């Protein structure tokens, strides 16, 4: 979806910035669950670099465009994910039988 023509997102009628934010909430939370020893700051910076790379690639595509506000929405989603993991991550891991 990140590098497609955008038709899939347009068909859902979901706000673009909300979609960015929610995608990075999911990615951030999943990254923290998958890599328990990865420091939160490093996880956040890695995801922000990923979001930035997506925007750079989109800027080079003729049917997409890059937006700084997309990267801001990504950063907000990352912050929410890391906070959410800090608040409930241990409980989720216990439910999953990891801890």
The 8 nearest C-alpha neighbors of each residue, nearest first, counted from 0:
[[1, 3, 2, 5, 7, 8, 4, 6],
 [2, 0, 3, 53, 5, 57, 4, 54],
 [1, 3, 0, 57, 4, 53, 63, 56],
 [4, 2, 0, 5, 1, 6, 63, 7],
 [3, 5, 6, 62, 63, 2, 0, 7],
 [6, 4, 3, 7, 8, 9, 0, 63],
 [5, 7, 9, 8, 4, 10, 3, 0],
 [8, 6, 10, 9, 5, 11, 0, 4],
 [7, 9, 11, 10, 6, 5, 13, 12],
 [8, 10, 6, 12, 11, 7, 5, 13],
 [9, 11, 7, 8, 12, 6, 13, 5],
 [10, 12, 8, 13, 9, 7, 6, 14],
 [13, 11, 9, 10, 14, 8, 15, 7],
 [14, 12, 11, 15, 18, 8, 9, 17],
 [13, 15, 17, 16, 18, 12, 8, 9],
 [14, 16, 18, 17, 13, 19, 8, 69],
 [17, 15, 19, 18, 14, 72, 69, 20],
 [16, 18, 20, 14, 19, 15, 21, 13],
 [17, 19, 15, 21, 16, 20, 22, 14],
 [20, 18, 16, 22, 17, 73, 21, 72],
 [19, 21, 76, 72, 17, 73, 23, 18],
 [22, 20, 24, 18, 23, 19, 76, 17],
 [23, 21, 19, 25, 24, 20, 18, 26],
 [22, 24, 26, 76, 25, 20, 21, 77],
 [25, 23, 76, 80, 21, 27, 22, 77],
 [24, 26, 23, 22, 28, 27, 29, 21],
 [27, 25, 23, 29, 24, 28, 30, 22],
 [28, 26, 30, 80, 24, 29, 25, 77],
 [27, 29, 80, 31, 25, 30, 26, 84],
 [30, 28, 32, 26, 31, 27, 25, 33],
 [31, 29, 27, 33, 32, 28, 26, 34],
 [30, 32, 28, 34, 29, 33, 35, 27],
 [33, 31, 29, 30, 34, 35, 28, 88],
 [32, 34, 30, 31, 29, 35, 28, 37],
 [35, 33, 31, 37, 36, 32, 30, 29],
 [34, 36, 37, 31, 32, 33, 38, 30],
 [35, 37, 34, 38, 31, 39, 33, 32],
 [36, 38, 34, 35, 39, 42, 41, 31],
 [39, 37, 41, 40, 36, 42, 35, 31],
 [38, 40, 42, 41, 43, 37, 81, 31],
 [41, 39, 43, 42, 38, 44, 37, 45],
 [40, 42, 44, 38, 43, 39, 45, 37],
 [43, 41, 39, 45, 40, 44, 46, 38],
 [42, 44, 40, 46, 41, 45, 39, 77],
 [43, 45, 47, 41, 46, 42, 48, 40],
 [46, 44, 48, 42, 47, 43, 41, 49],
 [47, 45, 49, 43, 48, 44, 50, 42],
 [46, 48, 44, 50, 49, 45, 43, 51],
 [47, 49, 51, 45, 46, 50, 52, 44],
 [50, 48, 46, 52, 47, 51, 45, 53],
 [51, 49, 47, 53, 48, 52, 46, 70],
 [52, 50, 48, 54, 53, 49, 47, 55],
 [53, 51, 55, 49, 54, 50, 48, 56],
 [52, 54, 50, 56, 51, 55, 57, 49],
 [53, 55, 65, 57, 51, 52, 56, 58],
 [56, 54, 52, 58, 57, 53, 51, 65],
 [55, 57, 53, 59, 58, 54, 52, 60],
 [58, 56, 54, 60, 63, 59, 64, 55],
 [59, 57, 65, 64, 55, 56, 60, 54],
 [58, 60, 56, 57, 61, 55, 64, 63],
 [61, 59, 57, 63, 62, 58, 56, 64],
 [60, 62, 63, 59, 64, 58, 57, 4],
 [61, 63, 60, 4, 64, 57, 3, 5],
 [64, 62, 57, 60, 61, 58, 4, 65],
 [65, 63, 58, 57, 66, 62, 60, 59],
 [64, 66, 58, 54, 57, 55, 67, 63],
 [67, 65, 68, 69, 64, 54, 70, 58],
 [66, 68, 70, 69, 71, 65, 54, 72],
 [67, 69, 71, 66, 70, 72, 16, 73],
 [70, 68, 72, 67, 66, 71, 16, 73],
 [69, 71, 73, 67, 68, 72, 74, 50],
 [70, 72, 68, 74, 73, 69, 75, 67],
 [71, 73, 20, 69, 75, 70, 74, 16],
 [74, 72, 70, 76, 20, 71, 75, 19],
 [75, 73, 77, 71, 76, 72, 70, 78],
 [74, 76, 72, 78, 77, 73, 20, 79],
 [77, 75, 20, 24, 23, 79, 73, 74],
 [78, 76, 74, 80, 75, 23, 79, 24],
 [77, 79, 75, 81, 80, 76, 82, 74],
 [78, 80, 76, 82, 77, 81, 83, 24],
 [81, 79, 24, 28, 83, 77, 27, 78],
 [80, 82, 84, 78, 83, 79, 85, 77],
 [83, 81, 85, 79, 84, 80, 78, 86],
 [82, 84, 80, 86, 85, 81, 79, 87],
 [85, 83, 88, 81, 87, 86, 82, 28],
 [84, 86, 82, 83, 88, 87, 81, 89],
 [85, 87, 83, 84, 88, 82, 89, 81],
 [88, 86, 84, 90, 89, 85, 83, 91],
 [87, 89, 84, 91, 90, 85, 86, 92],
 [88, 90, 92, 91, 87, 93, 98, 84],
 [91, 89, 93, 87, 92, 88, 94, 95],
 [90, 92, 94, 88, 93, 89, 95, 87],
 [91, 93, 95, 89, 97, 90, 94, 98],
 [92, 94, 98, 96, 90, 95, 91, 97],
 [95, 93, 91, 96, 92, 90, 97, 98],
 [94, 96, 92, 93, 97, 91, 98, 90],
 [97, 95, 93, 94, 98, 92, 91, 90],
 [98, 96, 92, 95, 93, 94, 91, 89],
 [97, 93, 96, 92, 89, 95, 94, 90]]
